[in-house]
Structure formats: structure tokens, C-alpha cells
């Protein structure tokens, strides 16, 4: 069984993957395998061409992952490959409320989301009409500054992720529920991926998360910018929720 976690940068995916890896010695995990910046060096050229839409995900998979003895990775950049991923991986996703994601701990995080925008534009043909409409609004407006644009790209990327998961019936974990002080709520949330119990020891995972979780409250209001309100004011009102 191969498993893959879908997400968005800076939303707790690294913590969750590390916790899952500790839950079972049979997990062979590689951090963001399809990311050219973090992949196994010998595959970096493949991954760069994948990001630039010069190679298909099918070709890259057959000439990299398929050759290796791995069974778990994550992708926080290219949710638009989900139609392929579901054929090769047991997929699940993690999302976090925007209010609990901004401001980030490091200013460099804003750069990640500008990178997400470039990836979405490279793979524009794979995006839903909803994501295209939101990108069009942002691309046609010069008023948002660098930080505001990054927040918008985070929101757009996560909306596309949620929409894609709903389309393919991929379970979505809510970060805030995993961080709950109520163990029963945590277990209920993890039961969404009960079908992965052959590889992920959910009881042990629950104990690990409950023992090590750290939930940092953020002052989102200090940014004085809400992407949902911004898009609503521009005439866009569709929102996908889990």
C-alpha cells in the first residue's frame, strides 16, 4: 500500500507525517518526494520538468517512485495531480483554517505561496473553473500587496485542494481537530482514515499527537486582510468547506 498526504504549505503536514512515521516501523517515508527542492537529488531534473509542465506526472512516477522501496510521501504543492495520485496512492488530506496559518513564523513562508501561484499557472489547464476564476480576479488587480497576494494564493490553493478531495471522495483531516484537548475528538477525526489502519497504527498515532501536539494561536486580525472578504467584494462568493 502506498499512501500520500495532500495539503498546503505551512499547515501542519510535516508534523502529521513525522507522527505517522513514528506510528509504524513499516512506514518508508520520503518528505515531499515530487518536490524538486526536496526530492532525491538524482530525480531533481525530472521534478523540475514536472513542475514546469514539461513532463507528465505519469512519466515522472514511472521513472522515480515506482523504482523505489517507499510507501509514504506528501505533496503540498500539486493537488491538481490528484486524478493520477488516486490511481497509485491511498490519499488523504490535511487542511488548516487560514486564521491559524497567518501570520507565519517566518516571512519566507509568503514566498512559498507565490511559488504555489506559479505552479498553478504552469498547470492552468488542470485547474477547476473556480480556481481559475479566483486567480483571474487576483491577476487583474494590482491593489493587494506582496503579503496580501500570498494570503490569497494560500486561500485559492486550499480551496482547490478541498474541491478536488470532494470530487474524488478523499478524506480531509482538520488540523484544529487533531490539536483538540479532547482525546475522543482527536480519535473521531483520525477515524476518517481508518481504511489506512493496515499501515498507520491509528491508536499509536493518536497517542503520539495527543502527547506532542503544540497549537500556536496567531493574530490573524493584525494583517487587516481577509481573502474571503476580498474575493466576495470582487463578486466571487463560492467557497468549499469540509
KEMAR-269832 format. One record per residue (C-alpha): residue number from 1; residue in one letter; x, y negated, z negated. Coordinates in nm, 2 decimals. Example, Ala and Ser with C-alpha at 12.3 -4.5 7.8 and 13.67 -1.06 7.14 Angstrom:
2
 votor bavex      u      v      w
     1     A   1.23   0.45  -0.78
     2     S   1.37   0.11  -0.71
//
This chain:
242
 votor bavex      u      v      w
     1     X   0.00   0.00   0.00
     2     X   0.13  -0.35   0.09
     3     X  -0.02  -0.64  -0.09
     4     X   0.01  -1.01  -0.02
     5     X  -0.09  -1.32  -0.22
     6     X  -0.22  -1.62  -0.03
     7     X  -0.20  -1.96  -0.18
     8     X  -0.09  -2.32  -0.16
     9     X   0.25  -2.46  -0.28
    10     X   0.28  -2.56  -0.64
    11     X  -0.04  -2.39  -0.76
    12     X   0.10  -2.11  -0.99
    13     X   0.16  -1.84  -0.73
    14     X   0.53  -1.79  -0.83
    15     X   0.42  -1.74  -1.19
    16     X   0.15  -1.49  -1.09
    17     X   0.38  -1.30  -0.86
    18     X   0.65  -1.27  -1.12
    19     X   0.39  -1.15  -1.37
    20     X   0.26  -0.89  -1.13
    21     X   0.61  -0.77  -1.06
    22     X   0.66  -0.71  -1.43
    23     X   0.34  -0.51  -1.45
    24     X   0.47  -0.21  -1.25
    25     X   0.82  -0.08  -1.17
    26     X   0.70   0.05  -0.84
    27     X   0.64  -0.31  -0.70
    28     X   0.90  -0.41  -0.45
    29     X   0.86  -0.78  -0.43
    30     X   1.02  -1.04  -0.20
    31     X   0.95  -1.40  -0.25
    32     X   0.77  -1.57   0.05
    33     X   0.91  -1.32   0.30
    34     X   0.77  -1.51   0.60
    35     X   0.91  -1.85   0.50
    36     X   1.23  -1.94   0.70
    37     X   1.37  -2.13   0.39
    38     X   1.34  -1.83   0.16
    39     X   1.34  -1.52   0.38
    40     X   1.61  -1.26   0.41
    41     X   1.89  -1.46   0.60
    42     X   1.91  -1.22   0.89
    43     X   1.55  -1.29   0.97
    44     X   1.56  -1.67   0.95
    45     X   1.56  -1.73   1.32
    46     X   1.25  -1.51   1.36
    47     X   1.08  -1.71   1.08
    48     X   1.17  -2.05   1.23
    49     X   1.03  -1.94   1.56
    50     X   0.72  -1.81   1.39
    51     X   0.66  -2.15   1.22
    52     X   0.71  -2.34   1.54
    53     X   0.46  -2.10   1.71
    54     X   0.72  -1.97   1.95
    55     X   0.68  -1.61   1.83
    56     X   0.37  -1.42   1.72
    57     X   0.32  -1.30   1.36
    58     X   0.27  -0.95   1.51
    59     X   0.62  -0.96   1.67
    60     X   0.78  -1.10   1.36
    61     X   0.61  -0.84   1.13
    62     X   0.72  -0.55   1.35
    63     X   1.08  -0.67   1.36
    64     X   1.12  -0.76   1.00
    65     X   0.88  -0.65   0.72
    66     X   0.79  -0.32   0.90
    67     X   1.15  -0.21   0.88
    68     X   1.20  -0.26   0.51
    69     X   1.11  -0.09   0.19
    70     X   0.89  -0.36   0.04
    71     X   0.53  -0.37  -0.07
    72     X   0.46  -0.72  -0.21
    73     X   0.51  -1.08  -0.10
    74     X   0.33  -1.41  -0.09
    75     X   0.25  -1.67   0.17
    76     X   0.17  -2.03   0.06
    77     X   0.22  -2.19   0.40
    78     X   0.04  -2.00   0.67
    79     X  -0.31  -1.89   0.56
    80     X  -0.41  -1.92   0.93
    81     X  -0.24  -1.58   0.99
    82     X  -0.50  -1.42   0.76
    83     X  -0.67  -1.24   1.05
    84     X  -0.35  -1.05   1.10
    85     X  -0.25  -1.01   0.74
    86     X  -0.57  -0.83   0.65
    87     X  -0.47  -0.56   0.90
    88     X  -0.14  -0.49   0.73
    89     X  -0.18  -0.60   0.37
    90     X  -0.43  -0.58   0.09
    91     X  -0.48  -0.96   0.05
    92     X  -0.59  -1.17  -0.24
    93     X  -0.56  -1.55  -0.31
    94     X  -0.49  -1.79  -0.59
    95     X  -0.63  -2.15  -0.60
    96     X  -0.59  -2.43  -0.85
    97     X  -0.80  -2.74  -0.89
    98     X  -0.64  -3.05  -0.74
    99     X  -0.68  -3.22  -1.08
   100     X  -0.45  -2.96  -1.23
   101     X  -0.19  -2.98  -0.95
   102     X  -0.12  -3.36  -0.93
   103     X   0.09  -3.54  -1.02
   104     X   0.35  -3.26  -0.97
   105     X   0.65  -3.20  -1.19
   106     X   0.89  -3.31  -0.91
   107     X   0.85  -3.57  -0.65
   108     X   0.99  -3.33  -0.39
   109     X   0.66  -3.14  -0.41
   110     X   0.50  -3.41  -0.20
   111     X   0.74  -3.32   0.08
   112     X   0.61  -2.96   0.08
   113     X   0.26  -3.08   0.17
   114     X   0.39  -3.30   0.45
   115     X   0.55  -2.98   0.57
   116     X   0.22  -2.80   0.55
   117     X   0.07  -3.06   0.78
   118     X   0.34  -3.00   1.04
   119     X   0.28  -2.62   1.02
   120     X  -0.10  -2.68   1.07
   121     X  -0.03  -2.89   1.37
   122     X   0.21  -2.63   1.52
   123     X  -0.07  -2.37   1.48
   124     X  -0.36  -2.61   1.56
   125     X  -0.53  -2.35   1.78
   126     X  -0.57  -2.12   1.49
   127     X  -0.74  -2.38   1.26
   128     X  -1.11  -2.39   1.20
   129     X  -1.32  -2.68   1.32
   130     X  -1.35  -2.80   0.96
   131     X  -0.97  -2.82   0.91
   132     X  -0.93  -2.99   1.25
   133     X  -1.19  -3.25   1.16
   134     X  -1.02  -3.33   0.83
   135     X  -0.68  -3.35   0.99
   136     X  -0.82  -3.58   1.26
   137     X  -0.95  -3.82   1.00
   138     X  -0.61  -3.84   0.83
   139     X  -0.41  -3.86   1.15
   140     X  -0.63  -4.15   1.28
   141     X  -0.60  -4.36   0.96
   142     X  -0.28  -4.54   0.86
   143     X  -0.41  -4.66   0.52
   144     X  -0.31  -4.36   0.30
   145     X   0.05  -4.39   0.17
   146     X   0.30  -4.10   0.16
   147     X   0.18  -3.97  -0.17
   148     X  -0.19  -4.00  -0.08
   149     X  -0.12  -3.82   0.25
   150     X   0.04  -3.54   0.06
   151     X  -0.26  -3.50  -0.17
   152     X  -0.49  -3.50   0.14
   153     X  -0.28  -3.22   0.30
   154     X  -0.29  -3.02  -0.02
   155     X  -0.67  -3.05  -0.02
   156     X  -0.70  -2.97   0.35
   157     X  -0.47  -2.67   0.33
   158     X  -0.65  -2.53   0.02
   159     X  -0.99  -2.58   0.19
   160     X  -0.87  -2.39   0.49
   161     X  -0.74  -2.11   0.27
   162     X  -1.08  -2.08   0.08
   163     X  -1.27  -2.09   0.41
   164     X  -1.05  -1.82   0.56
   165     X  -1.08  -1.60   0.24
   166     X  -1.46  -1.63   0.25
   167     X  -1.46  -1.53   0.62
   168     X  -1.26  -1.22   0.56
   169     X  -1.40  -1.13   0.21
   170     X  -1.07  -1.18   0.04
   171     X  -1.09  -1.21  -0.34
   172     X  -0.99  -1.55  -0.48
   173     X  -0.84  -1.59  -0.83
   174     X  -0.89  -1.92  -1.01
   175     X  -0.58  -2.04  -1.18
   176     X  -0.77  -2.21  -1.46
   177     X  -0.95  -1.89  -1.55
   178     X  -0.62  -1.70  -1.56
   179     X  -0.50  -1.95  -1.81
   180     X  -0.80  -1.91  -2.03
   181     X  -0.75  -1.87  -2.40
   182     X  -1.03  -1.62  -2.39
   183     X  -0.89  -1.27  -2.30
   184     X  -1.23  -1.15  -2.18
   185     X  -1.25  -1.43  -1.93
   186     X  -0.90  -1.35  -1.81
   187     X  -0.98  -0.98  -1.77
   188     X  -1.31  -1.07  -1.58
   189     X  -1.11  -1.28  -1.34
   190     X  -0.85  -1.01  -1.28
   191     X  -1.12  -0.76  -1.21
   192     X  -1.17  -0.93  -0.88
   193     X  -0.86  -0.74  -0.77
   194     X  -0.95  -0.41  -0.93
   195     X  -0.90  -0.24  -0.59
   196     X  -0.53  -0.32  -0.62
   197     X  -0.50  -0.12  -0.95
   198     X  -0.30   0.16  -0.79
   199     X  -0.01  -0.08  -0.76
   200     X  -0.09  -0.36  -1.00
   201     X  -0.14  -0.25  -1.36
   202     X  -0.42  -0.49  -1.45
   203     X  -0.42  -0.41  -1.82
   204     X  -0.04  -0.48  -1.84
   205     X  -0.08  -0.79  -1.62
   206     X  -0.35  -0.93  -1.84
   207     X  -0.12  -0.88  -2.15
   208     X   0.17  -1.05  -1.97
   209     X  -0.03  -1.35  -1.86
   210     X  -0.20  -1.39  -2.20
   211     X   0.13  -1.38  -2.38
   212     X   0.33  -1.61  -2.14
   213     X   0.08  -1.85  -1.99
   214     X   0.16  -2.22  -2.00
   215     X  -0.11  -2.46  -1.89
   216     X   0.01  -2.82  -1.84
   217     X  -0.26  -3.09  -1.83
   218     X  -0.20  -3.36  -1.57
   219     X  -0.31  -3.71  -1.55
   220     X  -0.47  -3.69  -1.20
   221     X  -0.65  -4.02  -1.25
   222     X  -0.32  -4.20  -1.27
   223     X  -0.29  -4.15  -0.90
   224     X  -0.60  -4.35  -0.84
   225     X  -0.68  -4.14  -0.53
   226     X  -0.93  -3.87  -0.47
   227     X  -0.91  -3.68  -0.14
   228     X  -1.27  -3.56  -0.16
   229     X  -1.40  -3.91  -0.20
   230     X  -1.17  -4.04   0.07
   231     X  -1.30  -3.79   0.32
   232     X  -1.66  -3.85   0.21
   233     X  -1.61  -4.22   0.27
   234     X  -1.49  -4.14   0.62
   235     X  -1.81  -3.94   0.69
   236     X  -1.68  -3.59   0.61
   237     X  -1.88  -3.41   0.34
   238     X  -1.83  -3.03   0.40
   239     X  -1.65  -2.86   0.11
   240     X  -1.57  -2.49   0.05
   241     X  -1.57  -2.37  -0.31
   242     X  -1.50  -2.03  -0.46
//
